[in-house]
Structures are given as C-alpha cells and as structure tokens.
C-alpha cells in the first residue's frame, strides 16, 4: 500500500493551516495597532476643532473597516 500521497496531503493541509493562521495573526495585529494608536493619529486625519469628534470619526473608520 502506498502512503506517500496521504503524507503529502497531510503536509499540505498542515502548511495551509499554518499559512492561514499566520495571515490571520497579521491581520489582527493590524487592527490592534490601529485601535491602540487611534488617539495619536486622529488629529492628522480629522478636523481639530473637536477632540471628541476626531476620536469618534477614527472609531467609525475602524468600525467600517472591521
């Protein structure tokens, strides 16, 4: 009985799971960084008249993207 195709298939499945998990981890890291630093860069993208509006606008962009 030939088990070589089964082993290659198992390796391929394991590699695909690893790659998918790595991509997911990087995506969540991006969201974490955005949420963590939103307070600091909100003034760069939204009008500075109202600090609350700046932060809420940044949170809205986060929500739409999420």
Gaussian input, Z-matrix of N, CA and C with variables (Angstrom, degrees):
# hf/3-21g

backbone

0 1
 N
 C     1     B1
 C     2     B2     1     A1
 N     3     B3     2     A2     1     D1
 C     4     B4     3     A3     2     D2
 C     5     B5     4     A4     3     D3
 N     6     B6     5     A5     4     D4
 C     7     B7     6     A6     5     D5
 C     8     B8     7     A7     6     D6
 N     9     B9     8     A8     7     D7
 C    10    B10     9     A9     8     D8
 C    11    B11    10    A10     9     D9
 N    12    B12    11    A11    10    D10
 C    13    B13    12    A12    11    D11
 C    14    B14    13    A13    12    D12
 N    15    B15    14    A14    13    D13
 C    16    B16    15    A15    14    D14
 C    17    B17    16    A16    15    D15
 N    18    B18    17    A17    16    D16
 C    19    B19    18    A18    17    D17
 C    20    B20    19    A19    18    D18
 N    21    B21    20    A20    19    D19
 C    22    B22    21    A21    20    D20
 C    23    B23    22    A22    21    D21
 N    24    B24    23    A23    22    D22
 C    25    B25    24    A24    23    D23
 C    26    B26    25    A25    24    D24
 N    27    B27    26    A26    25    D25
 C    28    B28    27    A27    26    D26
 C    29    B29    28    A28    27    D27
 N    30    B30    29    A29    28    D28
 C    31    B31    30    A30    29    D29
 C    32    B32    31    A31    30    D30
 N    33    B33    32    A32    31    D31
 C    34    B34    33    A33    32    D32
 C    35    B35    34    A34    33    D33
 N    36    B36    35    A35    34    D34
 C    37    B37    36    A36    35    D35
 C    38    B38    37    A37    36    D36
 N    39    B39    38    A38    37    D37
 C    40    B40    39    A39    38    D38
 C    41    B41    40    A40    39    D39
 N    42    B42    41    A41    40    D40
 C    43    B43    42    A42    41    D41
 C    44    B44    43    A43    42    D42
 N    45    B45    44    A44    43    D43
 C    46    B46    45    A45    44    D44
 C    47    B47    46    A46    45    D45
 N    48    B48    47    A47    46    D46
 C    49    B49    48    A48    47    D47
 C    50    B50    49    A49    48    D48
 N    51    B51    50    A50    49    D49
 C    52    B52    51    A51    50    D50
 C    53    B53    52    A52    51    D51
 N    54    B54    53    A53    52    D52
 C    55    B55    54    A54    53    D53
 C    56    B56    55    A55    54    D54
 N    57    B57    56    A56    55    D55
 C    58    B58    57    A57    56    D56
 C    59    B59    58    A58    57    D57
 N    60    B60    59    A59    58    D58
 C    61    B61    60    A60    59    D59
 C    62    B62    61    A61    60    D60
 N    63    B63    62    A62    61    D61
 C    64    B64    63    A63    62    D62
 C    65    B65    64    A64    63    D63
 N    66    B66    65    A65    64    D64
 C    67    B67    66    A66    65    D65
 C    68    B68    67    A67    66    D66
 N    69    B69    68    A68    67    D67
 C    70    B70    69    A69    68    D68
 C    71    B71    70    A70    69    D69
 N    72    B72    71    A71    70    D70
 C    73    B73    72    A72    71    D71
 C    74    B74    73    A73    72    D72
 N    75    B75    74    A74    73    D73
 C    76    B76    75    A75    74    D74
 C    77    B77    76    A76    75    D75
 N    78    B78    77    A77    76    D76
 C    79    B79    78    A78    77    D77
 C    80    B80    79    A79    78    D78
 N    81    B81    80    A80    79    D79
 C    82    B82    81    A81    80    D80
 C    83    B83    82    A82    81    D81
 N    84    B84    83    A83    82    D82
 C    85    B85    84    A84    83    D83
 C    86    B86    85    A85    84    D84
 N    87    B87    86    A86    85    D85
 C    88    B88    87    A87    86    D86
 C    89    B89    88    A88    87    D87
 N    90    B90    89    A89    88    D88
 C    91    B91    90    A90    89    D89
 C    92    B92    91    A91    90    D90
 N    93    B93    92    A92    91    D91
 C    94    B94    93    A93    92    D92
 C    95    B95    94    A94    93    D93
 N    96    B96    95    A95    94    D94
 C    97    B97    96    A96    95    D95
 C    98    B98    97    A97    96    D96
 N    99    B99    98    A98    97    D97
 C   100   B100    99    A99    98    D98
 C   101   B101   100   A100    99    D99
 N   102   B102   101   A101   100   D100
 C   103   B103   102   A102   101   D101
 C   104   B104   103   A103   102   D102
 N   105   B105   104   A104   103   D103
 C   106   B106   105   A105   104   D104
 C   107   B107   106   A106   105   D105
 N   108   B108   107   A107   106   D106
 C   109   B109   108   A108   107   D107
 C   110   B110   109   A109   108   D108
 N   111   B111   110   A110   109   D109
 C   112   B112   111   A111   110   D110
 C   113   B113   112   A112   111   D111
 N   114   B114   113   A113   112   D112
 C   115   B115   114   A114   113   D113
 C   116   B116   115   A115   114   D114
 N   117   B117   116   A116   115   D115
 C   118   B118   117   A117   116   D116
 C   119   B119   118   A118   117   D117
 N   120   B120   119   A119   118   D118
 C   121   B121   120   A120   119   D119
 C   122   B122   121   A121   120   D120
 N   123   B123   122   A122   121   D121
 C   124   B124   123   A123   122   D122
 C   125   B125   124   A124   123   D123
 N   126   B126   125   A125   124   D124
 C   127   B127   126   A126   125   D125
 C   128   B128   127   A127   126   D126
 N   129   B129   128   A128   127   D127
 C   130   B130   129   A129   128   D128
 C   131   B131   130   A130   129   D129
 N   132   B132   131   A131   130   D130
 C   133   B133   132   A132   131   D131
 C   134   B134   133   A133   132   D132
 N   135   B135   134   A134   133   D133
 C   136   B136   135   A135   134   D134
 C   137   B137   136   A136   135   D135
 N   138   B138   137   A137   136   D136
 C   139   B139   138   A138   137   D137
 C   140   B140   139   A139   138   D138
 N   141   B141   140   A140   139   D139
 C   142   B142   141   A141   140   D140
 C   143   B143   142   A142   141   D141
 N   144   B144   143   A143   142   D142
 C   145   B145   144   A144   143   D143
 C   146   B146   145   A145   144   D144
 N   147   B147   146   A146   145   D145
 C   148   B148   147   A147   146   D146
 C   149   B149   148   A148   147   D147
 N   150   B150   149   A149   148   D148
 C   151   B151   150   A150   149   D149
 C   152   B152   151   A151   150   D150
 N   153   B153   152   A152   151   D151
 C   154   B154   153   A153   152   D152
 C   155   B155   154   A154   153   D153
 N   156   B156   155   A155   154   D154
 C   157   B157   156   A156   155   D155
 C   158   B158   157   A157   156   D156
 N   159   B159   158   A158   157   D157
 C   160   B160   159   A159   158   D158
 C   161   B161   160   A160   159   D159
 N   162   B162   161   A161   160   D160
 C   163   B163   162   A162   161   D161
 C   164   B164   163   A163   162   D162
 N   165   B165   164   A164   163   D163
 C   166   B166   165   A165   164   D164
 C   167   B167   166   A166   165   D165
 N   168   B168   167   A167   166   D166
 C   169   B169   168   A168   167   D167
 C   170   B170   169   A169   168   D168
 N   171   B171   170   A170   169   D169
 C   172   B172   171   A171   170   D170
 C   173   B173   172   A172   171   D171
 N   174   B174   173   A173   172   D172
 C   175   B175   174   A174   173   D173
 C   176   B176   175   A175   174   D174
 N   177   B177   176   A176   175   D175
 C   178   B178   177   A177   176   D176
 C   179   B179   178   A178   177   D177
 N   180   B180   179   A179   178   D178
 C   181   B181   180   A180   179   D179
 C   182   B182   181   A181   180   D180
 N   183   B183   182   A182   181   D181
 C   184   B184   183   A183   182   D182
 C   185   B185   184   A184   183   D183
 N   186   B186   185   A185   184   D184
 C   187   B187   186   A186   185   D185
 C   188   B188   187   A187   186   D186
 N   189   B189   188   A188   187   D187
 C   190   B190   189   A189   188   D188
 C   191   B191   190   A190   189   D189
 N   192   B192   191   A191   190   D190
 C   193   B193   192   A192   191   D191
 C   194   B194   193   A193   192   D192
 N   195   B195   194   A194   193   D193
 C   196   B196   195   A195   194   D194
 C   197   B197   196   A196   195   D195

   B1=1.4549
   B2=1.5343
   B3=1.3318
   B4=1.4632
   B5=1.5290
   B6=1.3432
   B7=1.4727
   B8=1.5175
   B9=1.3250
   B10=1.4617
   B11=1.5248
   B12=1.3313
   B13=1.4659
   B14=1.5261
   B15=1.3252
   B16=1.4675
   B17=1.5234
   B18=1.3157
   B19=1.4603
   B20=1.5238
   B21=1.3280
   B22=1.4574
   B23=1.5175
   B24=1.2889
   B25=1.4598
   B26=1.5314
   B27=1.3200
   B28=1.4686
   B29=1.5240
   B30=1.3149
   B31=1.4707
   B32=1.5181
   B33=1.3172
   B34=1.4594
   B35=1.5287
   B36=1.3134
   B37=1.4628
   B38=1.5265
   B39=1.3217
   B40=1.4644
   B41=1.5273
   B42=1.3246
   B43=1.4658
   B44=1.5274
   B45=1.3228
   B46=1.4672
   B47=1.5241
   B48=1.3143
   B49=1.4675
   B50=1.5227
   B51=1.3145
   B52=1.4647
   B53=1.5264
   B54=1.3202
   B55=1.4668
   B56=1.5267
   B57=1.3208
   B58=1.4625
   B59=1.5181
   B60=1.3261
   B61=1.4688
   B62=1.5219
   B63=1.3090
   B64=1.4631
   B65=1.5294
   B66=1.3173
   B67=1.4575
   B68=1.5156
   B69=1.3196
   B70=1.4533
   B71=1.5274
   B72=1.3331
   B73=1.4552
   B74=1.5356
   B75=1.3162
   B76=1.4632
   B77=1.5252
   B78=1.3204
   B79=1.4663
   B80=1.5257
   B81=1.3214
   B82=1.4635
   B83=1.5264
   B84=1.3432
   B85=1.4536
   B86=1.5247
   B87=1.3324
   B88=1.4644
   B89=1.5259
   B90=1.3315
   B91=1.4709
   B92=1.5192
   B93=1.3251
   B94=1.4630
   B95=1.5261
   B96=1.3068
   B97=1.4644
   B98=1.5257
   B99=1.3252
   B100=1.4605
   B101=1.5223
   B102=1.3212
   B103=1.4658
   B104=1.5288
   B105=1.3118
   B106=1.4619
   B107=1.5246
   B108=1.3220
   B109=1.4512
   B110=1.5231
   B111=1.3164
   B112=1.4697
   B113=1.5264
   B114=1.3063
   B115=1.4645
   B116=1.5305
   B117=1.3179
   B118=1.4559
   B119=1.5272
   B120=1.3211
   B121=1.4677
   B122=1.5173
   B123=1.3192
   B124=1.4664
   B125=1.5349
   B126=1.3139
   B127=1.4680
   B128=1.5321
   B129=1.3160
   B130=1.4657
   B131=1.5260
   B132=1.3165
   B133=1.4604
   B134=1.5194
   B135=1.3168
   B136=1.4605
   B137=1.5274
   B138=1.3368
   B139=1.4673
   B140=1.5366
   B141=1.3274
   B142=1.4609
   B143=1.5250
   B144=1.3223
   B145=1.4628
   B146=1.5226
   B147=1.3116
   B148=1.4542
   B149=1.5286
   B150=1.3326
   B151=1.4641
   B152=1.5242
   B153=1.3233
   B154=1.4628
   B155=1.5233
   B156=1.3253
   B157=1.4603
   B158=1.5262
   B159=1.3248
   B160=1.4662
   B161=1.5207
   B162=1.3296
   B163=1.4565
   B164=1.5299
   B165=1.3313
   B166=1.4604
   B167=1.5354
   B168=1.3053
   B169=1.4605
   B170=1.5247
   B171=1.3186
   B172=1.4624
   B173=1.5279
   B174=1.3234
   B175=1.4554
   B176=1.5342
   B177=1.3332
   B178=1.4711
   B179=1.5341
   B180=1.3225
   B181=1.4626
   B182=1.5306
   B183=1.3243
   B184=1.4681
   B185=1.5309
   B186=1.3279
   B187=1.4671
   B188=1.5276
   B189=1.3111
   B190=1.4739
   B191=1.5270
   B192=1.2982
   B193=1.4635
   B194=1.5143
   B195=1.3029
   B196=1.4566
   B197=1.5090
   A1=108.92
   A2=116.20
   A3=122.62
   A4=109.60
   A5=116.98
   A6=121.09
   A7=112.11
   A8=118.41
   A9=121.73
   A10=112.63
   A11=120.65
   A12=119.42
   A13=112.93
   A14=116.84
   A15=120.39
   A16=109.82
   A17=117.30
   A18=120.50
   A19=111.07
   A20=117.27
   A21=119.75
   A22=110.37
   A23=116.38
   A24=120.26
   A25=110.56
   A26=117.08
   A27=120.81
   A28=110.55
   A29=117.14
   A30=120.22
   A31=110.55
   A32=116.40
   A33=120.59
   A34=110.31
   A35=117.47
   A36=121.47
   A37=110.13
   A38=116.53
   A39=120.51
   A40=110.85
   A41=116.90
   A42=120.41
   A43=110.74
   A44=116.77
   A45=119.87
   A46=111.61
   A47=116.96
   A48=120.03
   A49=110.06
   A50=117.04
   A51=120.61
   A52=111.18
   A53=117.11
   A54=121.10
   A55=111.24
   A56=116.74
   A57=120.31
   A58=111.69
   A59=116.29
   A60=120.31
   A61=111.17
   A62=116.95
   A63=121.02
   A64=110.79
   A65=116.89
   A66=120.24
   A67=111.77
   A68=117.43
   A69=121.85
   A70=110.90
   A71=117.07
   A72=121.05
   A73=110.62
   A74=117.22
   A75=120.52
   A76=110.40
   A77=117.88
   A78=121.47
   A79=111.03
   A80=117.49
   A81=120.05
   A82=111.26
   A83=116.91
   A84=119.94
   A85=110.44
   A86=117.92
   A87=121.67
   A88=111.31
   A89=116.71
   A90=120.45
   A91=111.05
   A92=116.85
   A93=120.59
   A94=110.72
   A95=117.63
   A96=121.56
   A97=110.49
   A98=117.50
   A99=120.86
   A100=110.32
   A101=116.74
   A102=120.36
   A103=111.50
   A104=117.39
   A105=121.16
   A106=112.81
   A107=117.13
   A108=120.94
   A109=114.04
   A110=117.22
   A111=120.95
   A112=111.75
   A113=116.73
   A114=120.76
   A115=110.69
   A116=116.88
   A117=120.81
   A118=113.57
   A119=117.84
   A120=117.74
   A121=114.38
   A122=117.90
   A123=119.45
   A124=111.30
   A125=117.01
   A126=120.87
   A127=112.18
   A128=116.47
   A129=119.72
   A130=112.49
   A131=117.67
   A132=120.65
   A133=114.74
   A134=117.66
   A135=120.58
   A136=110.16
   A137=118.03
   A138=121.61
   A139=112.25
   A140=115.17
   A141=120.65
   A142=113.53
   A143=118.96
   A144=119.73
   A145=111.76
   A146=117.38
   A147=121.09
   A148=109.34
   A149=116.10
   A150=121.07
   A151=111.51
   A152=116.93
   A153=120.56
   A154=110.34
   A155=117.29
   A156=121.04
   A157=110.95
   A158=117.08
   A159=120.84
   A160=110.45
   A161=115.72
   A162=120.02
   A163=111.70
   A164=116.55
   A165=119.44
   A166=111.28
   A167=117.52
   A168=120.44
   A169=110.26
   A170=116.10
   A171=120.31
   A172=109.94
   A173=117.64
   A174=121.17
   A175=110.61
   A176=117.00
   A177=120.58
   A178=110.35
   A179=116.90
   A180=120.12
   A181=109.54
   A182=116.41
   A183=121.05
   A184=110.08
   A185=117.03
   A186=121.71
   A187=111.48
   A188=117.08
   A189=120.55
   A190=109.79
   A191=116.74
   A192=120.23
   A193=113.27
   A194=115.58
   A195=120.06
   A196=110.24
   D1=135.15
   D2=-177.50
   D3=-95.25
   D4=118.24
   D5=-179.58
   D6=-105.37
   D7=0.87
   D8=-177.91
   D9=-59.94
   D10=-45.97
   D11=178.66
   D12=-62.04
   D13=-34.23
   D14=179.39
   D15=-66.68
   D16=-43.87
   D17=-179.77
   D18=-65.09
   D19=-41.19
   D20=177.56
   D21=-63.91
   D22=-38.75
   D23=179.03
   D24=-65.74
   D25=-42.18
   D26=178.43
   D27=-64.76
   D28=-40.47
   D29=177.62
   D30=-64.68
   D31=-40.72
   D32=179.28
   D33=-64.13
   D34=-41.99
   D35=178.73
   D36=-63.34
   D37=-45.66
   D38=179.58
   D39=-62.71
   D40=-41.55
   D41=179.48
   D42=-65.44
   D43=-40.61
   D44=179.14
   D45=-66.73
   D46=-37.91
   D47=176.61
   D48=-64.59
   D49=-43.06
   D50=178.44
   D51=-62.21
   D52=-46.20
   D53=-179.34
   D54=-63.71
   D55=-42.26
   D56=178.08
   D57=-64.60
   D58=-40.27
   D59=178.72
   D60=-66.34
   D61=-39.78
   D62=178.37
   D63=-64.03
   D64=-44.46
   D65=177.74
   D66=-62.82
   D67=-40.70
   D68=177.80
   D69=-63.73
   D70=-41.63
   D71=178.92
   D72=-62.57
   D73=-42.53
   D74=179.22
   D75=-64.73
   D76=-40.11
   D77=179.03
   D78=-63.83
   D79=-44.12
   D80=178.34
   D81=-66.66
   D82=-34.61
   D83=176.24
   D84=-62.34
   D85=-40.44
   D86=177.05
   D87=-59.02
   D88=-45.98
   D89=179.20
   D90=-64.58
   D91=-39.70
   D92=178.88
   D93=-62.84
   D94=-45.28
   D95=179.52
   D96=-63.20
   D97=-44.10
   D98=178.85
   D99=-59.36
   D100=-48.78
   D101=-178.24
   D102=-65.75
   D103=-37.28
   D104=-178.65
   D105=-68.15
   D106=-38.64
   D107=-175.50
   D108=-101.99
   D109=8.29
   D110=-179.39
   D111=-58.71
   D112=-35.50
   D113=179.88
   D114=-62.52
   D115=-36.16
   D116=-175.02
   D117=-80.52
   D118=-36.40
   D119=-177.12
   D120=-103.05
   D121=5.86
   D122=178.61
   D123=-64.39
   D124=-35.64
   D125=-179.66
   D126=-67.55
   D127=-24.55
   D128=-179.15
   D129=-75.15
   D130=-21.98
   D131=-174.17
   D132=-113.69
   D133=-17.07
   D134=-175.71
   D135=-128.50
   D136=156.98
   D137=-177.42
   D138=-56.20
   D139=141.57
   D140=-173.74
   D141=-90.19
   D142=6.38
   D143=-178.03
   D144=-65.97
   D145=-37.16
   D146=-175.08
   D147=-131.66
   D148=114.11
   D149=-177.68
   D150=-64.11
   D151=-35.43
   D152=179.40
   D153=-65.67
   D154=-43.34
   D155=178.45
   D156=-63.81
   D157=-37.31
   D158=176.95
   D159=-58.45
   D160=-51.22
   D161=-176.50
   D162=-67.64
   D163=-39.53
   D164=178.04
   D165=-66.00
   D166=-36.50
   D167=177.33
   D168=-66.11
   D169=-40.81
   D170=177.54
   D171=-64.22
   D172=-40.25
   D173=178.26
   D174=-67.00
   D175=-35.18
   D176=178.03
   D177=-65.36
   D178=-41.33
   D179=177.40
   D180=-62.52
   D181=-41.49
   D182=177.04
   D183=-59.66
   D184=-45.95
   D185=-177.53
   D186=-65.10
   D187=-42.37
   D188=-179.89
   D189=-65.95
   D190=-42.60
   D191=179.39
   D192=-68.37
   D193=-32.61
   D194=-179.43
   D195=-72.18

